[in-house]
Amino acid sequence: MASFQISNFESQIPAEIIVASIIQLHDSISKLESLRPSKQVNSLFTHLVKLCTLPSNIDIEALPQDIKDIREKLILLCGRAEGLLELEFATFLSKIPQPLNNLNLFPYYGNYVKLAGLEYRILSENGVVQPKKVAFVGSGPMPLTSFVMATHHMKSTHFDNYDIDEAANDVARKIVASDVEFEKRMQFVTRDIMEVREKLEEYDCIFLAALVGMSKEEKLKIVAHVRKYMKAGGFLHVRSAKGARAFLYPVVEEHDLRGFELISTFHPTNEVINSVVLVRKPIFQN
């Protein structure tokens, strides 16, 4: 492990130092027998997240191919570990009284609160204040964005949460079932979003989770499919990553979102990981 102290840096850190440390962490993570939450797993991923949120000027596209290959493997490992962490906490919450009042037990809950607040501000500044119906694609067993949005921001909005994993949706349903009024506004649909067509016309805004489409090609296919079937004038909210954060999540650039009107782009500089790109399907097509 690199010996520098993360807390001591206030200015940008040379890319080669960050990349070398990330490679070391990838080696350690890839040797783990399991990615299920444990003291060792949690420590490695916590260190990785802190490393990737340090101020740096890393250009992912400029990295050597062998580093790009490691990045792709690391994103897959992160995705699996994140899913297992969410499943463990969601299963725990589903078995206790008032689980919706204990979401803060999740280790990264604060990040989700900040990200959701930021995303809602961007939406509201562009006229999406209390949408009638939204979709969240890739909601997982613990759809914290939907929970936070529905509780604190979009208090009358109906949420359809899409995930391909029925087991994940089942746990999420159990959490929501603890609140009858909340349950009326929150549905969980087990479908591959590529199989959803006319239904997409119903949504004022569609959120695309960062880990939906693990490769650039796969993600852009999903974006193109959603664009084809969503309603004209509807908003698509895409999570991305920039700089070292792109070792954790796939990247979507503004120019990747062809056929949309670019509304807003935001790249965090604090502990929030995901970038946000908001686009709108034109009302009048060329």
ZIHUTA-V486683 format. One record per backbone hydrogen bond with DSSP energy under -1.0 kcal/mol. NH is the residue of the N-H (numbers start at 1). CO is the residue of the C=O. E is the energy in kcal/mol with one decimal. If there is no record, write none. Layout:
BEGIN
<<NH;CO;E> <NH;CO;E>>
END
This chain:
BEGIN
<<8;5;-1.3> <9;6;-1.3> <13;55;-2.6> <18;14;-1.6> <19;15;-3.0> <20;16;-2.1> <21;17;-1.9> <22;18;-2.5> <23;19;-2.4> <24;20;-1.8> <25;21;-2.2> <26;22;-2.6> <27;23;-2.2> <28;24;-1.9> <29;25;-3.0> <30;26;-2.8> <32;29;-1.5> <42;38;-3.0> <43;39;-2.0> <44;40;-2.3> <45;41;-2.4> <46;42;-2.4> <47;43;-2.2> <48;44;-2.2> <49;45;-2.6> <50;46;-2.3> <51;47;-2.3> <52;48;-2.5> <53;49;-1.0> <54;51;-1.1> <62;59;-1.0> <63;60;-1.3> <68;64;-2.0> <69;65;-2.4> <70;66;-1.6> <71;67;-2.5> <72;68;-2.2> <73;69;-1.9> <74;70;-2.6> <75;71;-2.4> <76;72;-1.6> <77;73;-2.2> <78;74;-2.9> <79;75;-2.4> <80;76;-2.2> <81;77;-2.6> <82;78;-2.8> <83;79;-2.0> <84;80;-2.2> <85;81;-2.4> <86;82;-2.6> <87;83;-2.3> <88;84;-2.2> <89;85;-2.2> <90;86;-3.0> <91;87;-2.4> <92;88;-2.0> <93;89;-2.9> <94;90;-2.3> <95;92;-1.3> <96;93;-1.5> <101;98;-1.5> <102;99;-1.8> <105;102;-1.8> <106;103;-2.0> <109;106;-2.0> <112;108;-1.7> <113;109;-2.3> <114;110;-2.2> <115;111;-2.8> <116;112;-3.0> <117;113;-2.2> <118;114;-2.3> <119;115;-2.9> <120;116;-2.7> <121;117;-2.0> <122;118;-2.2> <123;119;-2.3> <124;120;-3.3> <125;121;-2.3> <126;123;-1.1> <127;124;-1.6> <128;123;-2.7> <129;127;-1.0> <134;158;-2.5> <135;205;-1.9> <136;160;-2.6> <137;207;-2.9> <138;162;-3.0> <139;162;-1.9> <144;142;-2.5> <147;143;-2.3> <148;144;-3.2> <149;145;-2.9> <150;146;-2.8> <151;147;-1.9> <152;148;-2.8> <153;149;-1.9> <154;149;-3.0> <155;153;-1.2> <158;132;-2.1> <159;185;-3.5> <160;134;-2.3> <161;187;-2.9> <162;136;-2.9> <163;189;-2.2> <169;165;-2.0> <170;166;-2.5> <171;167;-1.7> <172;168;-2.1> <173;169;-2.6> <174;170;-1.6> <175;171;-1.6> <176;172;-2.1> <177;173;-2.3> <178;175;-1.1> <179;176;-2.2> <183;179;-2.7> <184;180;-1.2> <185;182;-1.3> <186;183;-1.1> <187;159;-2.9> <189;161;-3.3> <191;189;-1.2> <195;192;-2.6> <196;193;-1.2> <200;197;-1.9> <201;198;-1.8> <202;199;-1.9> <203;200;-1.0> <204;133;-2.7> <206;235;-2.4> <207;135;-3.3> <208;237;-3.0> <209;137;-2.4> <212;209;-1.6> <219;215;-2.5> <220;216;-2.5> <221;217;-1.6> <222;218;-1.9> <223;219;-2.6> <224;220;-2.3> <225;221;-2.2> <226;222;-2.8> <227;223;-2.5> <228;224;-2.0> <229;225;-1.6> <230;226;-2.5> <233;281;-2.6> <234;231;-2.1> <235;204;-2.4> <236;279;-2.8> <237;206;-3.3> <238;277;-2.9> <239;208;-1.7> <240;275;-2.1> <245;242;-1.4> <246;243;-1.8> <247;244;-2.1> <248;245;-1.9> <249;245;-1.3> <256;253;-1.3> <257;254;-1.4> <258;256;-1.4> <260;257;-1.3> <261;280;-3.2> <263;278;-2.7> <264;278;-1.9> <266;276;-2.6> <275;240;-1.8> <276;266;-2.6> <277;238;-2.7> <278;264;-3.0> <279;236;-2.6> <280;261;-2.2> <281;234;-2.6>>
END
